[in-house]
Amino acid sequence: MLGHSYRLERTIGRLYSRHCDAELGDDKCGVDINAAANTGTGSVTQITNPTSFQIDDLAGFSSGWFAEGSLIWQSGDNAGTSSRVRVHRNSGLATILEILEPPFAAIQIGDTAKVFAGCDKCRETCRDKFLNTLNFQGVPFMPGNDALIASPSSQPIKDGGSRNLIE
């Protein structure tokens, strides 16, 4: 049972962060996670350990496309359950996926999974991977703590002139 102080730990309102606070595919994000460019289906062809395996039919996607994404097991003992993808890398013609935790039942060769693209919630990923900068829900140009606690200085004004940023 949770104590009364638990209510004080909940988030009310929006948190400001350099990273996006939307979930990939939700209404705030706007990316169609079910589009063919963002999902793929394949079968397990080799098992390295309980959380790492080789899967076929995903060679058309670049390394890292499914990292931080998810997969839903379509067949086998884990059918209907989901796993979080930690690493996605292509090695020659092979596609290797590592999931965050082992699924309920052991992965078997021939198990099929539908894999969804992942997002690391950075502005550059939103811009370059999904062409979705307008819906980015972070504050990438927020000043850091060093700017907030800076004190007056006797040094000359640093206006970027030494880096030829001023015209």
C-alpha contacts under 8 A as a table, 3 or more apart, distances in Angstrom:
res1	aa1	res2	aa2	distance
2	L	6	Y	6.36
3	G	6	Y	5.71
4	H	7	R	6.15
4	H	8	L	7.96
5	S	8	L	5.37
5	S	9	E	7.18
6	Y	9	E	5.43
6	Y	10	R	7.26
7	R	10	R	5.78
11	T	14	R	7.64
11	T	15	L	7.95
15	L	21	D	7.88
16	Y	138	G	6.89
16	Y	139	V	6.51
17	S	20	C	7.13
17	S	21	D	7.80
17	S	138	G	5.70
17	S	139	V	5.65
17	S	140	P	7.41
17	S	142	M	7.65
18	R	122	C	7.56
18	R	138	G	5.14
18	R	139	V	4.66
18	R	140	P	4.34
18	R	141	F	7.14
18	R	142	M	6.69
19	H	121	K	5.28
19	H	122	C	5.32
19	H	123	R	7.08
19	H	137	Q	7.55
19	H	138	G	4.83
19	H	139	V	6.89
19	H	140	P	6.91
20	C	121	K	4.86
20	C	122	C	6.46
20	C	123	R	7.39
20	C	136	F	6.12
20	C	137	Q	4.60
20	C	138	G	4.01
20	C	139	V	7.63
21	D	121	K	7.42
21	D	137	Q	5.74
21	D	138	G	6.29
22	A	26	D	6.91
22	A	28	K	5.90
22	A	29	C	5.71
22	A	136	F	7.94
22	A	137	Q	6.15
23	E	26	D	5.60
23	E	28	K	7.76
23	E	29	C	6.57
24	L	29	C	5.91
24	L	30	G	7.78
24	L	31	V	6.61
24	L	33	I	7.15
24	L	118	G	7.38
24	L	119	C	6.62
25	G	29	C	5.74
25	G	30	G	5.76
25	G	31	V	4.85
25	G	32	D	5.63
25	G	33	I	5.16
26	D	29	C	5.29
26	D	30	G	6.05
26	D	31	V	7.39
27	D	30	G	5.27
28	K	135	N	6.77
28	K	137	Q	7.49
29	C	132	N	7.97
29	C	135	N	5.61
29	C	136	F	6.87
29	C	137	Q	7.52
30	G	132	N	7.95
30	G	135	N	6.92
31	V	130	F	7.24
31	V	132	N	7.37
32	D	35	A	5.57
32	D	38	N	7.72
33	I	38	N	5.63
33	I	39	T	7.04
33	I	116	F	6.84
33	I	117	A	7.14
34	N	38	N	6.31
34	N	39	T	6.16
34	N	116	F	7.63
35	A	38	N	5.41
35	A	39	T	6.52
36	A	39	T	5.48
36	A	40	G	7.08
38	N	116	F	5.93
38	N	117	A	5.08
39	T	114	K	6.99
39	T	115	V	5.51
39	T	116	F	4.52
39	T	117	A	6.04
40	G	57	D	7.64
40	G	58	L	6.31
40	G	114	K	5.72
40	G	115	V	5.32
40	G	116	F	6.78
41	T	57	D	6.76
41	T	58	L	7.10
41	T	112	T	7.04
41	T	113	A	5.64
41	T	114	K	4.30
41	T	115	V	6.03
42	G	55	I	5.83
42	G	56	D	5.13
42	G	57	D	5.07
42	G	58	L	6.47
42	G	112	T	5.54
42	G	113	A	5.73
42	G	114	K	6.70
43	S	55	I	5.32
43	S	56	D	5.55
43	S	57	D	7.45
43	S	109	I	7.56
43	S	110	G	5.39
43	S	111	D	5.53
43	S	112	T	4.22
43	S	113	A	6.45
44	V	47	I	7.41
44	V	53	F	6.74
44	V	54	Q	5.78
44	V	55	I	4.37
44	V	56	D	6.60
44	V	108	Q	7.18
44	V	109	I	5.07
44	V	110	G	5.12
44	V	111	D	5.47
44	V	112	T	6.27
45	T	53	F	7.58
45	T	54	Q	5.58
45	T	55	I	5.48
45	T	56	D	6.66
45	T	109	I	5.37
45	T	110	G	6.33
46	Q	53	F	5.66
46	Q	54	Q	4.97
46	Q	55	I	7.17
46	Q	109	I	6.19
47	I	50	P	7.46
47	I	52	S	6.39
47	I	53	F	4.31
47	I	54	Q	6.27
47	I	107	I	7.56
47	I	108	Q	7.57
47	I	109	I	7.10
48	T	51	T	7.76
48	T	52	S	5.37
48	T	53	F	5.31
48	T	54	Q	7.69
49	N	52	S	5.23
49	N	53	F	6.94
50	P	53	F	7.95
50	P	102	P	5.50
50	P	103	P	7.99
50	P	106	A	6.76
50	P	107	I	6.95
51	T	98	E	5.49
51	T	99	I	5.20
51	T	100	L	6.88
51	T	101	E	6.18
51	T	102	P	5.08
51	T	103	P	7.89
52	S	96	I	7.12
52	S	97	L	5.75
52	S	98	E	4.28
52	S	99	I	6.44
53	F	96	I	5.74
53	F	97	L	5.65
53	F	98	E	6.59
54	Q	94	A	6.62
54	Q	95	T	5.60
54	Q	96	I	4.44
54	Q	97	L	6.30
55	I	58	L	7.18
55	I	94	A	7.18
55	I	95	T	5.58
55	I	96	I	6.24
55	I	97	L	7.25
56	D	59	A	7.18
56	D	94	A	6.93
56	D	95	T	6.48
57	D	60	G	7.64
58	L	61	F	5.90
58	L	95	T	6.46
59	A	62	S	7.49
59	A	90	N	7.26
59	A	93	L	6.55
59	A	94	A	7.11
59	A	95	T	6.33
61	F	65	W	6.39
62	S	65	W	5.73
62	S	89	R	7.75
62	S	90	N	7.18
63	S	66	F	7.79
63	S	88	H	5.79
63	S	89	R	4.41
63	S	90	N	5.32
64	G	67	A	4.95
64	G	87	V	6.75
64	G	88	H	4.88
64	G	89	R	5.88
65	W	88	H	6.83
65	W	117	A	5.72
65	W	118	G	6.43
66	F	69	G	5.11
66	F	70	S	7.37
66	F	85	V	6.75
66	F	87	V	7.44
66	F	88	H	5.73
66	F	115	V	7.01
66	F	116	F	6.14
66	F	117	A	4.30
66	F	118	G	4.90
67	A	85	V	5.58
67	A	86	R	5.33
67	A	87	V	4.85
67	A	88	H	5.17
67	A	117	A	7.07
67	A	118	G	5.26
67	A	119	C	7.35
68	E	84	R	6.88
68	E	85	V	5.45
68	E	86	R	5.41
68	E	87	V	7.25
68	E	117	A	7.58
68	E	118	G	4.43
68	E	119	C	5.76
68	E	120	D	6.37
69	G	84	R	6.08
69	G	85	V	5.22
69	G	86	R	7.45
69	G	115	V	7.50
69	G	116	F	5.59
69	G	117	A	5.02
69	G	118	G	3.44
69	G	119	C	6.62
70	S	82	S	6.88
70	S	83	S	5.70
70	S	84	R	4.42
70	S	85	V	5.14
70	S	115	V	5.95
70	S	116	F	5.38
70	S	117	A	7.17
70	S	118	G	7.02
71	L	82	S	5.51
71	L	83	S	5.40
71	L	84	R	6.43
71	L	85	V	6.81
71	L	113	A	6.21
71	L	114	K	5.40
71	L	115	V	4.18
71	L	116	F	5.95
72	I	79	A	7.52
72	I	80	G	6.30
72	I	81	T	5.78
72	I	82	S	4.31
72	I	83	S	6.53
72	I	113	A	5.50
72	I	114	K	5.26
72	I	115	V	6.54
73	W	76	G	7.53
73	W	78	N	5.88
73	W	79	A	4.70
73	W	80	G	5.57
73	W	81	T	5.75
73	W	82	S	6.14
73	W	111	D	7.44
73	W	112	T	6.07
73	W	113	A	4.28
73	W	114	K	6.42
74	Q	78	N	7.76
74	Q	79	A	4.83
74	Q	80	G	6.10
74	Q	111	D	7.38
74	Q	112	T	5.29
74	Q	113	A	5.04
74	Q	114	K	6.69
75	S	78	N	6.78
75	S	79	A	4.58
75	S	80	G	7.73
75	S	111	D	5.37
75	S	112	T	5.35
75	S	113	A	7.17
76	G	79	A	5.46
76	G	107	I	7.83
76	G	108	Q	7.22
76	G	110	G	7.89
76	G	111	D	5.16
76	G	112	T	7.38
77	D	105	A	5.97
77	D	106	A	7.66
77	D	107	I	7.81
78	N	81	T	5.66
78	N	103	P	6.97
78	N	104	F	6.64
78	N	105	A	5.97
78	N	107	I	7.68
83	S	99	I	6.39
83	S	100	L	7.16
83	S	101	E	7.29
83	S	103	P	6.86
84	R	99	I	5.53
84	R	100	L	5.55
84	R	101	E	7.56
85	V	88	H	7.34
85	V	97	L	6.88
85	V	98	E	5.96
85	V	99	I	4.31
85	V	100	L	6.04
86	R	97	L	7.55
86	R	98	E	5.47
86	R	99	I	5.02
86	R	100	L	5.38
87	V	96	I	7.91
87	V	97	L	5.68
87	V	98	E	4.95
87	V	99	I	6.91
88	H	95	T	7.28
88	H	96	I	5.85
88	H	97	L	4.73
88	H	98	E	6.59
89	R	95	T	5.97
89	R	96	I	5.40
89	R	97	L	6.72
90	N	93	L	6.95
90	N	94	A	5.79
90	N	95	T	4.55
90	N	96	I	6.17
91	S	94	A	5.17
91	S	95	T	6.23
91	S	96	I	7.35
99	I	102	P	7.04
102	P	105	A	7.94
102	P	106	A	7.53
103	P	106	A	6.59
103	P	107	I	7.40
107	I	111	D	6.96
108	Q	111	D	5.69
119	C	122	C	7.72
119	C	125	T	6.98
119	C	126	C	7.74
120	D	125	T	7.07
121	K	125	T	6.99
121	K	126	C	7.19
122	C	125	T	5.38
122	C	126	C	6.46
123	R	126	C	5.09
123	R	127	R	6.15
123	R	133	T	7.02
123	R	136	F	6.64
123	R	138	G	7.45
123	R	140	P	6.85
124	E	127	R	5.06
124	E	128	D	5.85
124	E	129	K	7.91
125	T	128	D	5.24
125	T	129	K	5.22
125	T	130	F	7.03
126	C	129	K	5.81
126	C	130	F	5.28
126	C	131	L	6.14
126	C	132	N	5.33
126	C	133	T	5.64
126	C	136	F	6.64
127	R	130	F	6.01
127	R	131	L	4.64
127	R	132	N	5.44
127	R	133	T	4.85
128	D	131	L	5.67
132	N	135	N	5.71
132	N	136	F	6.71
133	T	136	F	5.12
139	V	142	M	5.70
143	P	146	D	7.90
143	P	147	A	6.01
143	P	148	L	7.08
144	G	147	A	5.63
144	G	148	L	6.62
145	N	148	L	4.96
145	N	149	I	6.21
146	D	149	I	5.52
146	D	150	A	6.03
147	A	150	A	5.30
158	K	161	G	7.38
159	D	162	S	8.00
159	D	166	I	7.75
160	G	163	R	5.45
160	G	164	N	6.67
160	G	165	L	5.46
160	G	166	I	6.53
161	G	164	N	5.06
161	G	165	L	5.66
161	G	166	I	5.34
162	S	165	L	7.59
164	N	167	E	7.25
